[in-house]
Amino acid sequence: MKKLFVLTLAVIGFCFTTNAQEISENAIGLRLGDSNGLGAEVSYQRALGQENRLEIDLGWRNSDDYNAFQLTGLYQWVWLLDGDFNWYAGAGGGIAAFDGKNRLAGTDETAIFAAGNVGIEYNFDIPLMLSLDFRPTLGFGDFSDDLDFDIALGIRYQF
């Protein structure tokens, strides 16, 4: 009985220490990846609790052949991995618009998509966070009607 009591206390103590991470109230920076052909995204994260946050990313492209933007919103759960390392997973979606020019003139469309997200992040002692994440997206539209995979490096300032 005594061993069971000690084991129960150890498990409860372990659960409390593994959930005791600090996520920043706000973080802003860049998410450097493919972003369905749009490249880098401006990224903002807002803590919603001790273990949850909202991430909003905006990617855009202005080229000779087309203009496009993609706005993504994700709800994320964050867990302590080890020390200053966290891992996170999330789900959400967004909207994308494509406006063709020159040889692609008349190719205009707006589409919606569903997205998932899983990644790892490191919080430095200074207000800097680096992350590496994987984001699959499923598009619903003519130019974005398939499953795409995006791997990106995030660099964010925390405040």
LUMDO-930321 format. One record per residue: z, x, y of N, C-alpha, C in turn. Coordinates in pm, 1 decimal, padded with zeros to 6 digits. Example, Ala and Ser with C-alpha at 12.3 -4.5 7.8 and 13.67 -1.06 7.14 Angstrom:
% residues 2
         nz         nx         ny        caz        cax        cay         cz         cx         cy
    00780.0    01319.0   -00569.0    00780.0    01230.0   -00450.0    00780.0    01320.0   -00330.0
    00708.0    01285.0   -00225.0    00714.0    01367.0   -00106.0    00787.0    01290.0    00003.0
This chain:
% residues 159
         nz         nx         ny        caz        cax        cay         cz         cx         cy
    00000.0    00082.2   -00119.9    00000.0    00000.0    00000.0    00000.0    00086.1    00125.6
    00079.8    00194.4    00121.1    00089.0    00284.4    00235.7   -00046.2    00351.2    00262.5
   -00117.6    00389.3    00155.4   -00249.1    00453.5    00169.7   -00350.4    00356.0    00230.4
   -00344.5    00230.0    00187.4   -00434.3    00129.1    00241.4   -00409.1    00105.8    00390.3
   -00282.1    00105.8    00430.5   -00247.2    00089.1    00571.1   -00298.7    00206.1    00655.6
   -00281.2    00328.1    00607.5   -00328.3    00447.6    00679.0   -00480.7    00447.5    00686.1
   -00545.5    00410.5    00576.1   -00691.6    00404.2    00574.9   -00742.5    00298.8    00673.9
   -00678.4    00183.6    00680.6   -00717.0    00078.1    00775.0   -00702.4    00125.9    00919.1
   -00592.0    00191.7    00950.8   -00573.3    00246.6    01085.8   -00679.6    00350.5    01119.5
   -00715.9    00434.4    01022.5   -00817.9    00537.2    01046.1   -00954.0    00474.3    01074.0
   -00988.6    00371.8    00996.4   -01117.3    00304.7    01016.7   -01121.0    00235.3    01153.0
   -01013.9    00167.4    01190.0   -01009.0    00100.7    01320.9   -01016.8    00202.5    01433.6
   -00944.9    00313.1    01421.0   -00951.9    00419.1    01522.5   -01090.6    00478.7    01533.5
   -01158.2    00497.7    01419.7   -01294.8    00550.5    01420.8   -01388.9    00453.9    01491.9
   -01373.3    00325.0    01465.6   -01460.0    00224.9    01530.8   -01442.0    00226.3    01682.2
   -01318.2    00239.3    01728.9   -01295.7    00241.7    01872.9   -01350.8    00368.5    01937.1
   -01341.6    00481.6    01868.5   -01393.0    00605.4    01928.4   -01544.3    00610.0    01925.1
   -01608.4    00551.2    01824.6   -01753.9    00554.8    01820.4   -01816.3    00460.9    01922.6
   -01743.1    00361.0    01968.7   -01795.9    00268.6    02068.2   -01760.5    00308.1    02210.0
   -01693.2    00420.6    02227.6   -01643.3    00458.6    02359.4   -01740.2    00552.3    02430.6
   -01864.3    00511.5    02449.8   -01958.1    00593.2    02525.3   -01968.6    00539.6    02667.1
   -02020.7    00623.7    02751.9   -02042.8    00584.7    02891.0   -02192.7    00575.2    02913.6
   -02239.8    00458.4    02953.0   -02378.4    00450.6    02997.0   -02375.9    00431.8    03148.2
   -02471.2    00491.7    03212.3   -02477.2    00489.1    03357.3   -02502.2    00348.4    03409.4
   -02442.8    00317.3    03523.9   -02462.6    00187.1    03586.1   -02609.8    00166.3    03624.9
   -02674.7    00270.6    03678.2   -02815.4    00266.6    03717.8   -02880.8    00399.7    03683.2
   -03007.7    00395.5    03649.8   -03085.7    00516.4    03627.3   -03230.1    00487.1    03668.0
   -03292.5    00582.2    03737.1   -03431.5    00565.9    03779.9   -03505.3    00696.9    03755.3
   -03631.9    00686.0    03717.1   -03708.8    00806.7    03690.6   -03846.3    00773.7    03637.6
   -03896.4    00863.0    03551.4   -04029.6    00849.0    03494.3   -04022.0    00843.3    03342.8
   -04110.1    00764.3    03286.2   -04130.0    00759.5    03141.8   -04270.6    00812.7    03117.8
   -04278.9    00933.2    03062.1   -04405.6    01003.4    03047.4   -04460.8    00983.9    02907.1
   -04557.4    00893.9    02896.2   -04618.4    00863.8    02767.5   -04756.8    00807.8    02788.1
   -04809.8    00747.1    02683.6   -04944.0    00691.2    02689.6   -04946.3    00558.9    02764.8
   -04848.5    00474.4    02745.7   -04838.2    00344.9    02813.9   -04967.1    00265.0    02802.9
   -05021.1    00259.0    02681.2   -05146.7    00187.3    02655.4   -05260.3    00234.8    02745.8
   -05267.0    00364.4    02768.0   -05373.8    00422.8    02848.1   -05344.4    00432.6    02995.8
   -05226.3    00387.1    03040.0   -05194.1    00391.7    03182.2   -05117.3    00518.2    03220.7
   -05069.4    00593.1    03124.8   -04999.6    00718.1    03154.3   -04854.0    00698.7    03189.1
   -04807.2    00771.6    03289.2   -04665.7    00768.2    03328.0   -04627.4    00633.2    03387.1
   -04500.9    00597.5    03366.9   -04446.4    00473.7    03421.3   -04324.2    00506.8    03507.0
   -04303.1    00429.6    03611.0   -04178.4    00435.4    03685.8   -04078.6    00351.3    03606.7
   -03960.6    00406.4    03580.5   -03864.9    00342.0    03492.4   -03730.8    00322.2    03562.3
   -03671.1    00202.9    03545.0   -03539.9    00172.2    03601.0   -03453.1    00110.6    03491.6
   -03328.9    00158.4    03480.5   -03233.8    00103.5    03385.2   -03111.2    00052.6    03459.3
   -03060.7   -00062.8    03416.3   -02942.1   -00123.8    03476.8   -02846.2   -00164.4    03365.3
   -02723.8   -00112.1    03369.8   -02623.2   -00146.3    03269.3   -02583.7   -00292.8    03283.0
   -02573.4   -00360.9    03170.4   -02531.0   -00500.2    03168.5   -02392.3   -00514.2    03106.3
   -02340.9   -00406.5    03051.6   -02210.2   -00403.8    02986.9   -02182.8   -00262.5    02938.8
   -02082.8   -00247.6    02853.5   -02047.9   -00115.4    02801.8   -02153.6   -00061.3    02706.0
   -02224.7   -00148.8    02635.5   -02318.8   -00104.7    02532.9   -02457.4   -00165.8    02547.3
   -02486.3   -00233.2    02659.6   -02614.5   -00300.2    02677.4   -02671.8   -00268.7    02814.1
   -02804.2   -00268.5    02822.6   -02869.4   -00246.1    02951.5   -03007.3   -00310.7    02951.3
   -03061.1   -00321.3    03070.3   -03195.6   -00372.3    03092.8   -03280.9   -00256.2    03141.2
   -03399.3   -00240.5    03084.7   -03493.8   -00138.0    03130.5   -03620.7   -00206.5    03177.3
   -03666.6   -00168.0    03295.6   -03790.0   -00221.1    03352.3   -03881.2   -00102.5    03382.7
   -04004.2   -00107.7    03332.1   -04101.3    00000.7    03349.7   -04229.4   -00054.5    03411.4
   -04284.3    00019.9    03506.7   -04410.0   -00017.2    03571.1   -04508.2    00098.4    03559.7
   -04620.1    00071.1    03494.3   -04728.6    00168.8    03484.0   -04852.2    00113.5    03550.8
   -04929.9    00199.6    03614.9   -05053.6    00154.0    03678.0   -05157.2    00264.1    03674.4
   -05282.5    00222.6    03687.5   -05394.3    00316.0    03687.6   -05495.5    00266.2    03789.4
   -05542.8    00356.1    03873.6   -05645.2    00326.6    03972.0   -05753.2    00431.0    03952.8
   -05864.5    00392.2    03890.8   -05971.6    00487.5    03863.1   -06104.0    00433.1    03915.8
   -06208.7    00508.3    03896.0   -06341.5    00466.5    03941.4   -06392.5    00345.3    03862.4
   -06351.3    00333.3    03736.1   -06402.2    00226.2    03651.3   -06313.6    00102.3    03646.9
   -06183.7    00118.3    03666.8   -06095.4    00001.3    03659.1   -05962.0    00028.2    03728.0
   -05895.8   -00081.0    03761.2   -05756.9   -00079.7    03806.4   -05677.4   -00156.6    03701.3
   -05557.0   -00110.4    03673.1   -05475.0   -00180.0    03574.2   -05328.1   -00156.1    03604.9
   -05245.3   -00251.3    03562.7   -05101.5   -00229.4    03569.2   -05037.2   -00294.4    03447.9
   -04918.0   -00245.2    03416.7   -04841.4   -00300.0    03306.4   -04694.4   -00301.5    03346.6
   -04630.5   -00416.2    03338.0   -04489.0   -00432.6    03369.3   -04416.9   -00470.7    03240.6
   -04316.7   -00389.2    03203.1   -04244.0   -00407.9    03078.3   -04096.0   -00429.3    03107.2
   -04034.6   -00524.2    03039.9   -03890.6   -00547.1    03048.2   -03830.5   -00543.4    02908.5
   -03723.2   -00465.2    02890.8   -03659.8   -00450.0    02760.3   -03509.1   -00468.0    02771.0
   -03450.8   -00538.3    02675.9   -03305.9   -00546.4    02662.3   -03268.7   -00444.9    02555.1
   -03174.8   -00353.7    02585.9   -03141.3   -00246.1    02493.7   -02993.4   -00245.1    02456.7
   -02967.8   -00208.7    02331.5   -02832.8   -00183.3    02282.2   -02819.3   -00032.1    02270.0
   -02707.4    00023.1    02316.9   -02687.0    00168.5    02318.7   -02565.3    00201.4    02233.5
   -02579.6    00303.3    02145.6   -02470.4    00347.8    02059.2   -02451.4    00497.9    02072.8
   -02327.0    00540.9    02064.1   -02293.9    00682.6    02067.9   -02341.1    00747.7    01939.2
   -02410.8    00859.5    01952.6   -02456.6    00933.9    01836.2   -02364.6    01053.0    01812.2
   -02350.5    01137.5    01915.5   -02262.0    01253.9    01906.0   -02248.1    01315.7    02043.6
   -02127.3    01331.3    02091.6   -02104.1    01394.5    02221.4   -02176.0    01322.3    02333.2
   -02272.7    01389.5    02395.3   -02350.6    01331.1    02504.9   -02481.3    01268.4    02457.0
   -02503.0    01263.4    02325.8   -02622.1    01199.9    02269.3   -02593.5    01053.3    02239.3
   -02686.2    00966.5    02280.7   -02683.2    00824.8    02246.3   -02813.8    00789.9    02177.7
   -02813.8    00685.3    02099.5   -02939.3    00629.7    02051.2   -02940.9    00483.2    02089.3
   -03057.6    00427.4    02101.3   -03070.9    00290.9    02149.5   -03187.4    00221.7    02082.2
   -03179.8    00090.6    02082.2   -03287.1    00006.1    02030.4   -03294.4   -00116.4    02119.3
   -03412.8   -00172.5    02131.1   -03427.3   -00288.3    02217.0   -03552.3   -00368.2    02187.1
   -03562.0   -00480.6    02254.9   -03677.3   -00568.8    02239.9   -03705.4   -00635.2    02374.5
   -03828.9   -00673.4    02393.6   -03866.4   -00739.1    02518.4   -04014.4   -00769.2    02520.1
   -04071.8   -00760.8    02636.7   -04213.1   -00790.3    02651.6   -04258.4   -00760.3    02792.2
   -04376.9   -00809.4    02825.1   -04427.5   -00783.2    02958.2   -04561.7   -00846.9    02983.6
   -04618.7   -00804.4    03094.7   -04748.3   -00854.8    03139.5   -04834.3   -00736.5    03181.1
   -04964.0   -00747.8    03156.6   -05058.3   -00642.8    03194.1   -05181.3   -00707.7    03256.7
   -05241.4   -00638.8    03350.6   -05363.3   -00688.3    03415.3   -05465.7   -00576.7    03421.6
   -05592.9   -00613.0    03404.2   -05704.0   -00519.6    03402.5   -05811.9   -00574.4    03494.6
   -05860.7   -00491.4    03586.2   -05964.0   -00531.4    03681.9   -06075.7   -00428.6    03677.5
   -06188.1   -00464.4    03613.4   -06299.5   -00371.8    03597.6   -06380.8   -00355.1    03724.4
   -06432.9   -00232.5    03745.2   -06518.9   -00199.8    03859.0   -06645.2   -00131.2    03806.6
   -06741.5   -00111.4    03892.3   -06866.1   -00040.9    03859.2   -06927.8   -00094.3    03730.2
   -06937.2   -00012.1    03627.4   -07002.2   -00055.0    03503.0   -06919.0   -00155.9    03425.1
   -06790.8   -00168.1    03457.9   -06703.9   -00266.5    03392.7   -06679.7   -00388.4    03481.2
   -06762.1   -00405.3    03585.5   -06743.8   -00516.8    03679.2   -06747.8   -00650.2    03604.8
   -06661.3   -00739.1    03646.4   -06652.5   -00870.2    03583.0   -06560.5   -00873.5    03462.6
   -06507.9   -00757.8    03423.9   -06413.9   -00751.3    03311.2   -06272.5   -00754.9    03367.2
   -06225.3   -00872.8    03395.0   -06091.9   -00891.1    03451.1   -06009.9   -00974.8    03353.8
   -05886.7   -00934.5    03332.8   -05802.3   -01010.4    03242.2   -05655.5   -00982.7    03269.0
   -05575.7   -01083.3    03240.2   -05430.7   -01068.9    03239.4   -05384.2   -01102.3    03098.7
   -05291.7   -01022.1    03045.6   -05243.4   -01042.2    02909.7   -05091.8   -01028.4    02905.3
   -05031.6   -01086.2    02803.1   -04889.2   -01068.7    02780.5   -04872.3   -00990.1    02650.6
   -04754.6   -00931.1    02632.7   -04729.8   -00854.6    02511.4   -04581.6   -00857.8    02476.5
   -04553.9   -00837.1    02349.0   -04416.9   -00822.1    02298.7   -04396.9   -00674.0    02268.8
   -04275.1   -00625.5    02290.8   -04248.7   -00483.1    02271.6   -04113.7   -00461.7    02204.3
   -04107.9   -00357.3    02126.8   -03983.2   -00309.0    02069.0   -03957.9   -00170.0    02123.3
   -03840.3   -00115.8    02098.9   -03808.3    00015.4    02153.6   -03695.8    00077.5    02072.9
   -03709.3    00202.8    02035.2   -03602.4    00278.2    01970.8   -03611.5    00421.8    02020.4
   -03496.6    00482.7    02050.7   -03499.9    00618.1    02103.6   -03365.8    00687.2    02101.0
   -03369.2    00810.7    02149.2   -03250.1    00894.3    02158.9   -03245.2    00950.4    02300.6
   -03124.7    00967.0    02355.3   -03111.1    01019.0    02491.4   -02996.6    01118.7    02498.5
   -03007.4    01208.4    02595.4   -02902.2    01306.2    02619.4   -02860.5    01297.0    02765.6
   -02729.9    01281.7    02790.2   -02675.4    01275.5    02925.4   -02614.8    01410.4    02960.9
   -02670.2    01475.7    03060.0   -02619.3    01604.3    03105.7   -02493.3    01584.1    03189.5
   -02420.4    01693.0    03215.9   -02301.9    01686.6    03302.1   -02340.7    01653.7    03446.4
   -02461.4    01690.5    03485.4   -02515.4    01649.9    03615.4   -02577.8    01510.7    03597.2
   -02609.5    01437.7    03701.6   -02661.6    01300.4    03683.4   -02808.0    01297.1    03637.0
   -02835.1    01360.3    03523.8   -02970.1    01366.3    03467.7   -02964.9    01321.5    03322.4
   -03062.5    01241.4    03283.0   -03073.3    01194.9    03145.6   -03215.1    01220.5    03096.3
   -03227.5    01277.0    02977.2   -03355.7    01294.2    02910.2   -03357.3    01205.0    02787.6
   -03470.3    01141.6    02762.2   -03480.2    01055.0    02644.9   -03615.4    01072.7    02579.0
   -03620.1    01041.4    02452.4   -03743.3    01039.3    02375.1   -03743.3    00907.1    02300.3
   -03847.5    00825.6    02322.2   -03847.7    00694.1    02257.8   -03982.8    00658.6    02199.5
   -03978.7    00561.1    02112.7   -04094.9    00506.7    02044.3   -04101.6    00358.4    02078.1
   -04217.6    00312.7    02128.0   -04233.3    00173.0    02168.1   -04359.7    00112.2    02108.0
   -04345.6    00029.0    02005.8   -04461.1   -00046.9    01957.9   -04479.2   -00172.1    02043.4
   -04604.6   -00205.6    02074.0   -04633.7   -00327.3    02151.2   -04741.7   -00408.3    02079.4
   -04727.7   -00538.4    02085.3   -04824.8   -00630.1    02027.4   -04880.7   -00715.0    02139.7
   -05010.0   -00692.8    02172.5   -05072.9   -00759.9    02285.3   -05139.9   -00890.6    02246.3
   -05147.3   -00981.4    02344.4   -05212.5   -01111.4    02326.9   -05312.5   -01129.5    02439.7
   -05434.9   -01080.2    02422.2   -05540.9   -01088.9    02522.1   -05662.8   -01015.1    02470.6
   -05775.9   -01025.3    02542.5   -05900.2   -00963.9    02494.8   -05895.6   -00811.1    02495.0
   -05843.4   -00749.4    02600.7   -05843.0   -00603.2    02603.2   -05716.1   -00544.7    02544.1
   -05619.7   -00627.4    02512.1   -05494.0   -00581.7    02453.0   -05453.2   -00679.2    02344.6
   -05528.4   -00679.9    02233.2   -05504.6   -00779.7    02128.9   -05464.6   -00716.8    01995.7
   -05401.1   -00600.6    02001.1   -05365.3   -00534.9    01877.3   -05227.9   -00470.6    01888.8
   -05188.7   -00400.2    01784.3   -05061.8   -00330.9    01781.1   -05083.0   -00188.4    01829.2
   -05013.0   -00149.3    01935.3   -05022.4   -00013.9    01990.2   -04888.2    00055.4    01976.3
   -04892.3    00186.0    01962.8   -04771.0    00266.5    01951.0   -04767.3    00367.1    02064.4
   -04652.4    00382.1    02125.3   -04635.9    00472.6    02238.7   -04509.9    00556.1    02218.2
   -04523.6    00686.2    02228.2   -04410.3    00778.7    02225.1   -04402.2    00841.4    02363.4
   -04281.2    00844.2    02421.5   -04269.2    00892.6    02558.9   -04141.7    00972.7    02579.9
   -04149.8    01061.7    02676.4   -04035.3    01138.6    02723.7   -03989.5    01076.6    02854.7
   -03860.9    01043.9    02864.0   -03805.4    00985.0    02986.9   -03719.7    01086.4    03060.2
   -03735.6    01092.1    03191.6   -03654.4    01177.4    03279.2   -03600.9    01085.7    03388.4
   -03467.5    01068.9    03390.5   -03408.6    00972.8    03484.3   -03288.6    01032.2    03556.4
   -03274.9    00993.3    03682.3   -03158.3    01027.2    03764.6   -03059.4    00912.7    03752.4
   -02933.8    00943.9    03720.8   -02831.1    00841.3    03701.8   -02742.8    00829.7    03824.7
   -02713.5    00706.9    03863.4   -02623.0    00684.3    03977.1   -02542.3    00558.8    03955.7
